Amino acid sequence: MSVEITGKSKIMFVLADPVDHVRASAVINAHFRAIGEDVATSPLHVLPEDLPAVVGAIRRMGNVVGFGVTIPHKVAIMSHLDLVTSGAEAIGAVNFVKRTAEGRLIGDNLDASGFIAGLASHRCAVGGKRVLQAGAGGAGRATAFAIAAAGAAELVISNRDEAKARALAECVAARHPTVNVLAGTAPAEDFDLVVNTTSLGMKAGDALPVDLSRIGPQTTVCDIIVNPAVTELMALAAARGARTIGGKAMLDEQMTLVAEFIRR
Ligand SMILES: NC(=O)c1ccc[n+]([C@@H]2O[C@H](COP(=O)([O-])OP(=O)(O)OC[C@H]3O[C@@H](n4cnc5c(N)ncnc54)[C@H](OP(=O)(O)O)[C@@H]3O)[C@@H](O)[C@H]2O)c1
């Protein structure tokens, strides 16, 4: 179905470099079409050195309501904004910017809130739970802060680069002192919730990010990878009777959050 973009449409962008792989604009457009709102989103190829000029120009565009930010701009964008939410500040990255009617730019990290909302949409609450997270990359930083903010009892972060897991665990523990946050590996069967935030599972033949060979139905396994919809990790978890939640839940909830964020 084609989209009719007119002078009444609210305009959004997704800033990226490279730009060919960007799918977020299509997902956002599909969401706004489904909820009947006149919003049109286009990817913009923006080189790192051009980011200040592009952001300055967007400020002056009266029909722009916001823009998504992806690789490699998620950290660099922060110094060009008028306000960054405290959650995004702690995570150290922004993935969505709202432009107010006055041209003020407010950055947030919707990976974090989208992740928790995605779990909630599957009736999975994090409060009081023991959580094992694989990965400490960009998305892993967001989910770790989100898990602690949601009141998990314990969070163990494992990562190939162990120093990154330790650094992340220290930052999360400092912000959420009531949560027992550790870095390292631990048996998955000791946890209520296992979350994969690594990119392992995107390609056929990838190693498994977590050993699930002893988990049972009491464990929930969440993989934030969107493609494939069912990763090998999820298939193994399901075969052991565990509940599984895929990355689409987090992505879908982020679309709802974008819609709410630009309305506020
Ligand atoms: N569902 C959603 O809405 C959503 C949102 C954001 C991201 N995601 C997905 O989350 C995944 C990670 O994205 P990201 O932005 O966090 O990427 P990233 O910043 O590049 O982080 C990648 C993570 O995967 C680990 N990793 C990569 N290759 C590995 C390997 N061969 N062996 C072991 N660990 C490996 C990295 O470990 P090292 O630190 O050791 O390199 C790091 O922890 C992607 O699949 C992305 O599509 C989904």
The ligand as an ORCA input file, in Angstrom:
! r2SCAN-3c Opt
* xyz 0 1
  N      14.353     -6.297     19.324
  C      14.802     -5.060     19.274
  O      14.042     -4.077     19.319
  C      16.303     -4.835     19.211
  C      16.827     -3.571     19.534
  C      18.219     -3.382     19.474
  C      19.041     -4.438     19.086
  N      18.487     -5.642     18.777
  C      19.352     -6.774     18.386
  O      20.283     -7.012     19.420
  C      21.467     -7.595     18.878
  C      22.695     -6.846     19.403
  O      22.660     -5.510     18.946
  P      23.654     -4.397     19.528
  O      23.245     -3.113     18.929
  O      23.775     -4.517     21.010
  O      25.047     -4.856     18.869
  P      26.521     -4.560     19.431
  O      26.565     -3.288     20.189
  O      27.417     -4.751     18.261
  O      26.784     -5.746     20.496
  C      26.927     -7.079     20.047
  C      26.978     -8.027     21.227
  O      27.075     -9.364     20.718
  C      28.315     -9.952     21.171
  N      28.871    -10.761     20.093
  C      28.943    -10.445     18.778
  N      29.539    -11.437     18.092
  C      29.865    -12.400     18.997
  C      30.505    -13.671     18.902
  N      30.931    -14.142     17.733
  N      30.659    -14.399     20.030
  C      30.224    -13.923     21.236
  N      29.600    -12.707     21.385
  C      29.434    -11.969     20.285
  C      29.204     -8.771     21.496
  O      30.208     -9.202     22.391
  P      31.595     -8.362     22.532
  O      31.261     -7.194     23.423
  O      32.533     -9.324     23.148
  O      31.978     -7.924     21.143
  C      28.185     -7.816     22.146
  O      27.859     -8.221     23.453
  C      21.295     -7.536     17.351
  O      20.818     -8.774     16.916
  C      20.230     -6.484     17.173
  O      19.501     -6.646     15.970
  C      17.145     -5.861     18.840
*
